[in-house]
Amino acid sequence: MKLGFLGTGTIAEAVLTGLCTGADPPPTVVSPRNADRARALAGRFATVTVGKDNQAVLDGADLVFVAVRPQQADDVLKQLRFRRDHRVVSFAALYPMSKLSLAVAPATAICRAIPLPSAAMRVGPIAVWPMLPEAVEILARIGTIVPIADESLLEPVWATTALMAPFYEQLRQITSWAVDEGVSPEQAGAYVAALYSAWSAVASGAGDDLAALRDTSQTLGGLNEQALRIMTNASHYAALHTALDAVLGRLRESAV
């Protein structure tokens, strides 16, 4: 199966990197929209070529990934001629199926997916709705497929990905604090990253009982209890909910 990418932004590059550094990379044509990045990808990976324009990407592909910004999607897609036999996957967060299905007609085999930058390392979740078999087969090479039952449920899942930058900022803040206390930057960065990686591994094995995990991680009068109490009283977790609610509201507005 030949792949085509409309857009060569951060997510498209991550997906391509994961696919092309894995086993049996598929032949892929990318759009020249970001000429420098497209040429760089073609230079790195023998199976990647640059189409002369976006229509050439479609003409040379069976499975098409829409990886342009949501605000650009209408302008990009309305200029293109999709085939009925195209399979289409959209990575655009604020571009619902109601718009996508009209924009890529007469193609009807369509899905939305949420790959992350970690796809370059072939790790991390990839939410998919609906479960388009050809898309799932390709995306399963670069992450763990999470089937979503309905588009309305895709939105809260997508909202959680907006915590990526806050997560990295939290790591940066902790590392910076440790450096201020005399720990070397290299040691602080490595330790904090490994610490969060270990905690995530434990959480992955805990199922949905994270409250129990929280409770067993603290003792009465202990350091974890102290830190949790201070952060709760400072509305740290309330702010987390406020951010998620705001992002979800924006996603739902786009679906109207």
C-alpha positions in Angstrom: 0.0 0.0 0.0 1.3 3.4 -1.0 1.0 6.3 1.5 0.5 10.0 0.9 0.9 12.8 3.3 -0.8 16.2 2.9 1.3 18.4 5.2 4.8 17.8 6.6 4.5 19.3 10.1 5.6 17.9 13.4 3.1 15.1 13.6 3.5 14.0 10.0 7.3 14.0 10.5 6.9 11.9 13.6 4.7 9.4 11.9 6.9 9.1 8.9 10.0 8.7 11.1 8.4 5.9 13.0 7.3 4.1 9.9 10.5 4.6 8.0 12.8 3.5 10.8 10.8 0.4 11.4 10.5 -2.9 9.5 9.3 -2.8 5.8 8.7 1.0 5.5 5.9 1.6 2.9 6.5 3.7 -0.2 5.4 7.2 0.7 4.9 10.5 -1.2 4.8 13.7 0.8 3.5 17.1 -0.2 5.9 20.0 -1.0 4.0 22.3 1.3 7.0 22.7 3.6 9.7 22.3 0.9 12.7 22.2 3.2 11.2 19.6 5.5 9.8 17.5 2.6 13.3 17.4 1.0 14.9 16.6 4.3 12.5 13.6 4.8 13.2 12.4 1.3 16.9 12.7 1.9 16.7 10.7 5.2 14.4 7.9 4.0 14.8 6.0 0.7 11.1 5.1 0.5 10.0 8.8 0.7 9.5 11.0 -2.4 8.2 14.5 -2.7 5.2 15.1 -5.0 5.2 18.1 -7.3 2.0 19.3 -5.7 -0.8 18.0 -3.4 -2.7 16.4 -6.2 0.3 14.4 -7.1 0.3 13.1 -3.5 -3.2 11.9 -4.0 -2.6 10.4 -7.4 0.3 8.4 -6.1 -1.3 7.1 -2.9 -3.8 4.6 -1.7 -3.9 5.7 2.0 -3.9 9.5 2.4 -3.0 11.2 5.7 -4.5 14.7 6.1 -1.8 16.3 8.3 -2.5 20.0 7.7 -3.6 22.5 10.3 -7.3 22.6 10.9 -7.6 26.2 9.8 -5.9 25.3 6.5 -7.8 22.1 5.8 -10.7 23.6 3.9 -8.5 25.6 1.5 -6.2 22.6 0.9 -8.8 19.9 0.4 -11.2 21.8 -1.8 -8.6 22.1 -4.5 -8.0 18.3 -4.6 -9.7 15.4 -6.5 -10.0 12.4 -4.3 -10.8 9.0 -5.7 -13.6 6.7 -4.5 -11.0 4.0 -3.6 -8.9 6.3 -1.4 -8.5 5.6 2.3 -8.3 8.8 4.2 -6.9 9.5 7.8 -7.2 12.9 9.3 -4.9 14.1 12.1 -6.6 17.5 12.3 -7.9 18.1 15.8 -10.5 20.8 15.0 -11.8 19.3 11.8 -14.8 17.0 12.5 -16.1 14.1 10.4 -19.0 16.2 9.2 -16.6 18.5 7.4 -14.0 15.9 6.5 -16.4 13.6 4.7 -17.6 16.4 2.4 -14.1 17.6 1.7 -12.7 14.2 0.6 -15.8 12.9 -1.3 -16.2 10.6 -3.2 -13.9 8.8 -0.8 -15.9 7.2 2.0 -13.4 5.1 3.9 -12.4 7.7 6.4 -11.2 7.9 9.9 -9.7 10.4 12.4 -6.6 9.5 14.5 -4.5 11.1 17.2 -0.8 10.2 16.8 1.7 12.0 19.1 5.3 13.1 18.6 6.3 9.9 20.3 5.2 8.0 17.2 8.8 8.8 15.9 10.0 6.3 18.6 7.1 3.9 17.9 5.7 4.3 21.3 2.5 5.8 22.8 -1.2 5.6 22.3 -2.9 6.4 19.0 -6.7 6.9 19.3 -8.6 6.0 16.2 -12.3 6.5 15.2 -13.8 4.7 13.4 -11.6 1.6 13.0 -10.5 1.8 9.4 -8.6 -1.4 8.9 -5.9 -0.1 6.5 -5.2 2.8 8.8 -5.0 0.6 11.8 -2.6 -1.7 10.2 -0.2 1.1 9.4 -0.6 3.1 12.6 -0.2 0.0 14.8 3.4 -0.1 13.7 4.2 3.1 15.5 2.1 3.0 18.6 -0.7 1.3 20.6 -4.1 1.6 18.9 -6.9 2.8 21.2 -10.3 2.2 19.5 -12.8 5.0 20.2 -16.5 4.1 20.0 -17.9 7.4 18.9 -16.6 10.8 17.6 -18.1 12.5 20.6 -15.7 10.4 22.8 -12.8 11.3 20.6 -13.0 14.9 21.7 -12.2 14.3 25.5 -9.4 12.0 24.5 -8.0 14.6 22.2 -8.3 17.2 25.0 -5.9 15.2 27.2 -3.2 15.6 24.6 -3.2 19.3 25.3 -1.4 18.5 28.6 1.8 17.5 26.8 3.3 21.0 27.0 2.2 21.4 30.7 3.7 18.0 31.4 7.0 19.0 30.0 6.9 22.3 31.8 6.3 20.5 35.1 9.4 18.3 34.4 11.3 21.5 33.6 10.2 23.2 36.8 11.2 20.2 38.9 14.5 19.9 37.2 15.2 23.6 37.5 14.3 23.5 41.2 16.8 20.6 41.8 19.5 22.5 39.9 18.9 25.5 42.1 19.4 23.2 45.1 22.8 22.1 43.8 22.1 19.1 41.6 23.9 19.2 38.2 21.6 19.9 35.2 22.5 16.6 33.6 21.8 14.5 36.7 18.6 16.4 37.6 17.2 16.1 34.1 18.0 12.3 33.8 16.7 11.6 37.3 13.4 13.5 36.9 12.7 12.0 33.5 13.4 8.4 34.8 11.3 9.1 37.9 8.2 10.0 35.8 8.9 7.2 33.4 8.9 4.7 36.4 5.7 6.2 37.8 4.0 6.0 34.4 5.0 2.3 34.1 3.4 1.6 37.5 0.3 3.5 36.6 0.0 1.5 33.4 -0.2 -1.7 35.4 -2.7 -0.3 37.9 -5.7 -0.4 35.5 -8.4 2.2 36.3 -7.8 2.2 40.1 -5.5 5.3 40.2 -7.2 6.5 43.5 -5.9 3.4 45.2 -2.4 4.0 43.7 -2.5 7.5 45.0 -3.5 6.3 48.5 -0.8 3.6 48.7 1.8 6.2 47.6 1.4 8.2 50.8 1.5 7.7 54.5 0.0 9.7 57.3 2.3 12.6 58.0 4.7 11.5 55.2 6.3 13.6 52.5 3.9 12.5 49.7 0.9 13.4 51.9 2.5 16.8 52.5 3.2 17.5 48.9 -0.3 16.3 47.8 -2.0 18.5 50.4 -0.1 21.6 49.4 -0.7 21.1 45.7 -4.4 20.4 46.3 -4.8 23.5 48.5 -3.0 25.6 45.9 -5.7 24.6 43.3 -3.2 22.7 41.2 -5.6 20.0 40.3 -8.6 22.4 39.9 -6.5 24.3 37.3 -5.9 21.0 35.5 -9.7 20.5 35.2 -10.1 24.1 34.1 -7.6 23.6 31.3 -9.2 20.4 30.2 -12.7 21.8 30.2 -11.5 24.8 28.1 -9.8 22.6 25.5 -12.8 20.3 25.3 -15.1 23.3 24.8 -13.0 24.4 21.9 -13.0 21.0 20.3 -16.8 20.7 20.7 -17.3 24.2 19.2 -15.5 23.1 16.1 -17.9 20.2 15.6 -20.9 22.5 15.4 
